[in-house]
Amino acid sequence: MEIAFSPPDISQAEIDEVIDTLKSGWITTGPKTKLFEKKIAEYCFTNKAVTMNSATACMEMTLRLLGVSEGDEVITSAYTYTASASVIDHVGAKIVLVDCGRDSFHIDYDAIADAITEKTKAIIPVDIAGVMCDYDRILKAVNKKKAQFRPSNKLQEALGRVVIIADAAHSLGATYKGRVSGEVADFTSFSFHAVKNLTTAEGGAVTWRPIPGFDDEEIYKQFMLLILHGQSKDALAKTKLGAWEYDIVSPAYKCNMTDIMASLGLAQLKRYPGILERRKQIIEKYDRGFDGIGIDIIKHYDEDSTSSGHLYLTRLKGKNEAFRNSVIEKMAEKGIATNVHYKPLPMHTAYKNLGFDVKDYPNAFEMYENEITLPLHTLLTDQEVEYVIRGMKESIGTIQGGGNVLVQEIFEKVI
């Protein structure tokens, strides 16, 4: 049996929507992109949304909208993918990494306030695996240092504190204390990459909470200028009779979404409740299958929050990198694709070159050294989920001594 890690779930509905777009003659940013933005905003209970070609672009353009630049500092987690931090470098600001909490994949909430200085303009917390961060604790931390906040543009001034920009690449559809991802942080960036729950092949979207003194339509227009070369009219607006003329108001960037991408998103969004429900069913099967055998699992659902169920993160308690890598190899021999989320940023060459040392982030390293991410996607059958559970147990048992007590114990568990 071959189990892929995260293939896209594309149905006839997506195919039909894309064909309709191709036949329409409008394939770049146009009516379907605008409609997808409207639907995302409605889904997230926000007034507006802006789509782009990636969540990375969404985070970077948000930093640029906020005027974050050289001399500023932005905080993010050491336990994340590079995009959460690279965008800080792109705008010329200083990356400030905070360790994750003890036995947690999320940023250490107790360390945030100490990382804030007069130069800090924003924090980018990461909703890992689809589980949202504790935004009340993050807000409490930034408010604790509110008196030393030094705004450098009017948007920052209106917010009056360090701006919270959620890296919600994983969390579309997740909830936190009754609110959905997209309406909790000041700004929220989603990913629609091919491996995400909802895909447009490549793509992303940003939403935001209302900001006192600022019209949402004006913020939307500022985003449009940033993502389309600083051009005062997009291609759709220029199609109106006699409306060819435009201005370039700044030498900006090019990171817009296309109608082909938006077509996929529109069809996926209609199917999304079912996608989330199936992911939940798979997670519950995994949870039952691994109960009581010494594997730590990220908690996707509790009384305060519900996950989007994007990734199934496990930890082999008390094991090291060598053991973890051996399990991954054994799983691969069984045809089961797995992954690791994440290798902490200070372990990568680019961040070592910036002066970061993983020794300063012991919690992140401890989470990483025995983490294995299992396949979790809506193309999995129940039989395949059971095969993954059995394969994980067999792989661990084989490496620990083949046929030892652990192997006997784990097969007593009902899958």
C-alpha positions in Angstrom: 0.0 0.0 0.0 1.3 3.5 -0.9 0.1 6.4 1.4 0.9 9.9 0.1 1.6 12.6 2.6 -0.7 15.4 1.4 -2.1 15.2 -2.1 -4.6 17.9 -3.2 -8.3 16.9 -3.0 -9.6 18.1 -6.5 -13.1 17.1 -7.5 -15.1 17.6 -10.6 -16.5 20.8 -9.1 -13.0 22.4 -9.2 -12.4 21.1 -12.7 -15.7 22.5 -13.9 -15.0 25.9 -12.3 -11.6 26.2 -13.9 -12.9 25.2 -17.3 -15.6 27.9 -17.0 -12.9 30.4 -16.2 -10.7 29.3 -19.2 -13.7 29.6 -21.5 -14.6 33.1 -20.1 -11.5 34.7 -21.6 -10.6 36.2 -18.2 -7.8 34.2 -16.6 -5.8 36.8 -14.6 -7.1 38.9 -11.7 -10.8 39.5 -12.5 -14.4 38.8 -11.4 -13.7 35.4 -9.8 -10.8 36.7 -7.8 -13.1 39.5 -6.5 -15.8 37.0 -5.7 -13.4 34.7 -3.9 -12.2 37.6 -1.8 -15.9 38.3 -0.9 -16.5 34.7 0.0 -13.3 34.5 2.2 -14.4 37.7 4.0 -17.8 36.2 4.6 -16.4 32.9 5.9 -14.1 34.8 8.3 -16.7 37.3 9.5 -14.6 40.2 8.3 -15.6 43.2 6.1 -12.9 42.6 3.5 -10.2 40.1 2.3 -7.4 40.5 -0.1 -6.1 37.5 -2.1 -2.5 37.2 -3.2 -0.2 34.5 -4.7 0.9 33.2 -1.3 0.6 33.6 2.4 4.2 34.8 2.4 3.2 37.7 0.2 0.2 38.4 2.5 2.5 38.7 5.5 5.1 40.8 3.7 2.5 43.2 2.2 0.9 43.5 5.6 4.3 44.5 7.1 4.7 47.0 4.3 1.2 48.4 4.8 2.1 49.0 8.4 5.3 50.8 7.5 7.6 48.2 9.1 11.1 48.7 7.8 14.8 49.1 8.6 15.4 49.8 12.3 12.2 48.0 13.4 11.9 44.6 15.1 9.3 41.9 14.6 8.9 38.9 16.8 8.0 35.4 15.6 8.4 31.8 16.8 11.6 29.8 16.4 9.5 26.8 15.7 8.0 27.5 12.3 8.6 27.5 8.5 10.9 30.1 7.1 8.1 32.3 5.6 7.1 33.5 9.1 10.5 35.0 9.6 11.9 35.7 6.1 9.2 38.3 5.4 10.6 40.3 8.3 14.0 40.3 6.7 12.4 41.2 3.3 11.2 44.6 4.7 14.5 45.3 6.3 13.5 44.8 9.9 15.2 42.7 12.5 14.0 39.1 13.2 13.4 38.4 16.8 12.9 34.7 17.5 11.1 33.5 20.7 11.3 29.9 21.8 8.2 27.7 21.9 6.7 26.9 25.2 7.7 23.8 27.1 6.1 20.7 25.5 4.3 23.0 23.1 4.4 23.7 19.4 3.3 27.3 20.0 5.3 30.3 20.9 6.2 30.8 24.6 3.5 33.2 25.7 5.4 34.0 28.9 8.5 35.1 26.9 6.8 37.5 24.5 6.7 40.6 26.8 10.4 40.3 27.5 11.2 40.2 23.8 9.4 43.5 23.1 11.5 46.6 22.9 10.8 50.2 21.8 11.7 49.0 18.3 9.2 46.2 18.2 6.4 46.9 15.7 4.7 43.5 15.2 4.5 39.9 16.3 3.8 37.0 14.0 2.4 34.1 16.0 2.0 30.8 14.2 -1.2 28.7 14.2 0.7 25.4 13.8 -1.1 22.3 12.5 -4.4 24.2 12.3 -4.5 24.8 16.1 -4.8 28.5 16.8 -2.6 30.2 19.3 -3.8 31.6 22.6 -4.5 35.1 21.3 -5.7 36.4 24.7 -2.3 35.7 26.2 -0.6 37.3 23.2 -2.7 40.4 23.5 -2.0 40.5 27.2 1.7 40.4 26.5 1.7 43.2 23.9 -0.6 45.3 26.1 1.9 44.9 29.0 4.5 46.8 26.9 2.0 49.2 25.4 3.6 52.3 27.1 6.9 51.8 25.2 5.3 51.3 21.8 6.6 53.8 19.2 4.3 54.0 16.1 5.9 54.9 12.8 2.8 55.3 10.7 -0.9 56.2 11.2 -2.1 52.6 11.1 0.3 51.7 13.9 -0.7 54.8 15.8 -4.4 53.8 15.6 -3.7 50.3 17.0 -1.5 51.8 19.7 0.5 48.7 20.5 2.6 45.9 18.9 0.5 44.7 15.9 -0.6 41.0 15.9 -0.2 39.4 12.5 -1.4 35.8 12.6 0.5 33.3 10.4 -2.7 31.3 9.8 -1.3 29.3 6.9 -2.7 26.2 8.6 -5.8 27.4 10.3 -8.5 28.4 7.9 -11.7 27.2 9.5 -10.3 26.8 13.0 -11.9 28.6 16.0 -10.7 30.1 19.2 -13.1 30.9 22.0 -16.0 31.1 19.6 -14.3 33.2 16.9 -13.0 31.9 13.6 -9.4 32.3 12.4 -9.4 35.5 10.4 -11.3 37.6 12.9 -9.1 37.2 16.0 -5.7 38.8 15.2 -5.3 42.3 13.9 -4.3 40.8 10.5 -4.5 37.2 9.5 -2.7 35.5 6.6 -3.9 32.3 5.1 -2.2 29.9 2.7 -3.9 28.1 -0.2 -0.8 26.2 -1.3 -1.3 22.7 -2.8 -0.8 20.9 0.5 -3.2 23.0 2.4 -6.8 22.1 3.4 -8.2 24.5 0.9 -6.0 24.9 -2.2 -5.8 27.3 -5.2 -2.5 25.5 -6.2 -0.5 28.6 -5.0 -2.2 31.5 -3.2 -3.1 33.2 0.0 -5.4 35.7 1.6 -5.3 38.4 4.3 -8.1 39.5 6.5 -8.1 42.2 9.2 -10.2 43.5 12.1 -11.7 47.0 11.9 -9.1 49.6 12.8 -10.4 52.8 14.5 -10.3 55.8 12.1 -9.7 53.7 9.0 -12.2 52.6 6.4 -11.8 49.0 5.4 -12.2 50.0 1.7 -9.3 52.3 2.0 -7.1 49.6 3.5 -8.2 47.3 0.7 -7.1 49.9 -1.9 -3.7 50.2 -0.2 -3.2 46.5 -0.4 -4.2 46.6 -4.1 -1.6 49.2 -4.8 1.1 47.1 -3.0 0.3 43.9 -4.9 -0.1 45.4 -8.4 3.0 47.6 -9.1 1.4 50.6 -7.3 -0.9 50.9 -10.3 -4.0 53.0 -9.6 -6.3 50.7 -11.6 -6.3 46.9 -12.0 -6.9 45.2 -15.3 -10.6 44.7 -14.5 -11.2 48.4 -13.8 -9.4 49.3 -17.0 -11.9 47.3 -19.1 -14.6 49.9 -18.5 -15.2 52.0 -21.6 -12.7 54.8 -21.9 -11.0 53.9 -18.6 -7.6 52.9 -20.0 -5.6 55.5 -18.2 -3.9 54.8 -14.9 -1.1 56.1 -12.7 1.8 54.4 -10.9 1.8 55.9 -7.4 4.7 53.9 -6.0 7.2 51.4 -7.4 5.5 48.5 -5.6 5.2 44.7 -6.0 3.5 42.0 -8.1 1.8 39.3 -6.1 -1.8 39.2 -7.2 -4.0 36.1 -7.4 -5.5 35.0 -10.8 -9.0 34.0 -11.7 -7.8 30.5 -12.5 -6.5 30.1 -8.9 -9.6 31.8 -7.5 -11.8 29.3 -9.4 -10.2 26.4 -7.5 -10.8 28.3 -4.3 -14.4 29.0 -5.0 -15.2 25.3 -5.5 -13.1 24.3 -2.6 -14.8 26.8 -0.3 -18.2 25.3 -1.1 -16.9 21.8 -0.1 -14.9 23.1 2.9 -17.4 22.1 5.7 -17.2 18.5 4.5 -13.4 18.7 4.2 -13.1 19.9 7.8 -15.4 17.2 9.0 -13.5 14.4 7.3 -10.2 15.7 8.7 -11.8 15.6 12.1 -12.9 12.0 11.6 -9.3 11.0 10.6 -7.8 12.8 13.6 -10.2 11.0 16.0 -9.2 7.6 14.5 -5.5 8.4 14.9 -6.1 9.6 18.5 -7.9 6.3 19.4 -5.2 4.2 17.6 -2.3 5.9 19.4 -3.9 6.2 22.9 -1.8 5.0 25.7 1.4 3.8 23.9 3.7 6.7 24.7 3.2 8.9 21.7 2.4 12.6 22.4 -0.1 14.1 20.0 -1.0 17.8 19.4 -4.5 18.4 20.8 -6.8 19.5 18.0 -10.0 20.0 19.9 -10.8 21.2 23.4 -13.4 23.4 25.1 -11.8 26.7 23.9 -10.9 25.9 20.3 -11.4 23.7 17.3 -8.6 23.0 14.9 -8.8 23.0 11.1 -7.1 19.6 11.3 -4.3 20.5 8.9 -1.4 18.4 10.2 -1.2 15.4 12.6 1.9 16.1 14.7 3.2 13.3 16.9 6.2 13.1 19.3 8.0 9.9 20.3 8.4 10.6 24.0 12.0 10.3 25.3 13.5 9.5 21.9 16.1 11.4 19.9 16.7 12.4 16.3 18.3 9.1 15.3 15.4 7.1 16.6 12.9 9.4 15.0 14.7 9.2 11.6 14.8 5.4 11.8 11.0 5.3 12.3 10.5 7.6 9.3 12.7 5.2 7.2 10.7 2.2 8.4 7.5 3.9 7.6 8.8 4.7 4.1 9.6 1.0 3.6 6.0 0.3 4.3 4.9 2.9 1.6 3.9 5.5 4.2 5.1 9.1 3.5 5.7 11.2 6.6 7.3 14.5 7.4 8.8 16.6 10.2 7.2 19.9 11.2 9.5 21.7 11.8 13.2 21.9 11.9 13.6 25.0 14.1 14.8 28.1 12.2 18.1 28.5 14.1 19.1 25.1 12.7 19.0 26.4 9.1 22.1 27.9 7.5 20.3 31.2 6.6 19.4 31.8 10.3 22.7 30.6 11.6 24.2 33.3 9.3 22.0 35.8 11.0 23.5 34.9 14.3 20.9 32.5 15.7 21.9 29.4 17.7 19.5 26.6 18.4 21.1 26.2 21.9 19.2 29.4 22.8 15.9 27.7 21.9 16.0 24.4 23.9 12.2 23.9 23.9 12.1 24.2 20.1 14.8 21.6 19.7 13.2 19.2 22.2 9.9 19.4 20.2 11.7 18.8 16.9 14.1 16.0 17.8 11.4 13.3 18.0 8.5 14.8 16.0 6.9 12.9 13.1 4.0 14.2 11.0 1.6 11.6 9.7 -0.5 11.7 6.5 -3.7 13.7 7.0 -5.8 14.5 4.0 -9.3 13.9 2.7 -8.3 11.3 0.1 -7.4 8.9 2.9 -9.8 5.9 3.4 -10.5 4.4 6.8 -8.5 1.4 5.8 -5.5 3.5 4.9 -5.7 5.4 8.3 -5.6 2.0 10.0 -2.6 1.0 7.9 -0.8 4.1 9.0 -1.5 3.4 12.7 -0.4 -0.2 12.3 2.7 0.9 10.4 3.7 3.4 13.0 3.3 0.9 15.8 5.2 -1.8 13.9 8.0 0.7 13.0 8.5 1.8 16.6 8.4 -1.7 17.9 10.9 -3.0 15.4 13.4 -0.3 16.2 13.0 -0.8 19.9 13.8 -4.5 19.7 11.5 -6.3 17.3 8.8 -8.4 18.9 9.5 -7.0 22.4 6.9 -6.1 25.0 6.1 -2.8 23.3 5.0 -4.6 20.1 2.7 -6.9 22.1 1.3 -4.0 24.0 0.5 -1.8 21.0 -1.3 -4.6 19.2 -3.6 -5.0 22.2 -4.9 -1.5 21.4 -8.1 -1.5 19.3 -7.6 0.5 16.1 
